[in-house]
Amino acid sequence: MIIRGMNLPLIIVCIVIVLALIILPLIVSYKAEKKEKYNKNEWDKIKEYANKLNNKTREK
C-alpha cells in the first residue's frame, strides 16, 4: 500500500534509514563485545596478579 503523493525514492530512502538505525547499533555492540573479550579490564589484571602472588607464596 503506497500512500498517495509519496514517490518511490522517498519510500526507499525511509526504508534504508530505518534499516540502518536497526543494523548499525547491532554491529557496534558486536564489535564492542568482541573487543572486550580480548582486552582484559583492570580488575581481571589485578585478579591474575593476586593469583600469581598467592601461588608463589603457597609454593614457599
C-alpha positions, 0 to 999 in steps of 0.5 A: 500500500503506497500512500498517495503523493509519496514517490518511490525514492522517498519510500526507499530512502525511509526504508534504508534509514530505518534499516540502518538505525536497526543494523548499525547499533547491532554491529557496534555492540558486536564489535564492542563485545568482541573487543572486550573479550580480548582486552582484559579490564583492570580488575581481571589484571589485578585478579591474575596478579593476586593469583600469581602472588598467592601461588608463589607464596603457597609454593614457599 
